[in-house]
């Protein structure tokens, strides 16, 4: 597992170093984040969802993928009530989802192989509903430049948001039994590799240690909320299923402990939210989740 996690962290370090040396700045980070959200993520989602194995007995994983983020979000609205405006929007988006694809996938694959990846895809299915549905809705709502709230425009923004379109089309293709051409799968695999690199590079570009230290009080509240909910719900899920479905139980627990979604940064840059806090939350949770996974891998 260590061999899977360290390269991911090194990409974040590269991003932070490039910004520190002046080779790339925040404007470059915003451009890369738009490339990720409008091009690479939709292709990755379409490939994953269209090929996932949907079985009724495993739908508990989909519910887990929805339940952990939504519970965290509801509790987070209370624990982070002192924050306001764009910063509050960024925090709530960070609590409303997990980085189940970019970060969890290589880790799960290294431990459990393709069987684990297929189960993780079901968690990702539920998580995607939160990240690309509720998360995007909050990003639009908290955008300081949105003007008067237009519900029709907001609905169109959500319905035609590229990751959501990709998810719906992929789910339809899966249920209809449509086989994707091998050429597309090869293309999507290349894009997927680029997506991992670009997404983690963006984390590094927006990660600023000075912001972390300045926002330490808020970050502590966010981290306590996020990981306490994840440990309680993920632990209960593991306790319920580890005898009958041990692989499902292990994947569910690990997926619950994933870091904040990278799209927190993307939404913050795209919708004029607090990108500095976004970088701090995503970066710190990535490091903490890495440490937790290394510990848990010894026991499960």
Secondary structure, 3 states (H helix, E strand, C coil): CHHHHHHHHHHHHHHHHHHHCCCCCHHHHHHHHHHHHHHHHHHHHHHHHHHCCCCHHHHHHHHHHHHHHHHHHHHHHHHCCCCCHHHHHHHHHHHCCCCCCCCHHHHHHHHHHHHHHHHHHHHHHHHHHHHHHHHHHHHHHHCCCCCCCCHHHHHHHHHCCHHHHHHHHHHHHHHCCCCCCHHHHHHHHHHHHHHHHHHHHHHHHHCCHHHHHHCHHHHHHHHHHHHHHHHHHHHHHHHHHCCCCHHHHHHHHHHHCCCCCCHHHHHHHHCCCCHHHHHHHHHHHHHHHHHHHHHHCCCC
